[in-house]
Amino acid sequence: MQKTKKVDPILHRQKCPACEYYTVYRAIPAGDKALDTCTHCGHQVAIAWHHEIKAVFKNSEKFLKNLEEMCPELKELRNPGDHIKLD
């Protein structure tokens, strides 16, 4: 009997290609893939789930954290459903 490690959903920020808002995304693992979902409009993308995926999200967060100096509105993206439009 093989034990499966439960992995909690990962919340991360990014720009949604469907609604074009910067928003909080939720990545929910399902085997070797994950559903990455915009918590504003519900747009979903299947992504490969691998052992370094958390590092990928962390690098993306670093980029957005640095961008907060020019666009302080990005700091408001904390909870699922939060969204902002940047020109």
Protein Blocks (a to p, Z undefined) as FASTA:
>chain_A
ZZdddddddddddddfklopacddddddehjaccdddfknopacdddddfklmmmmmmmm
mmmmmmmmmmmmlmmmmbghiacddZZ
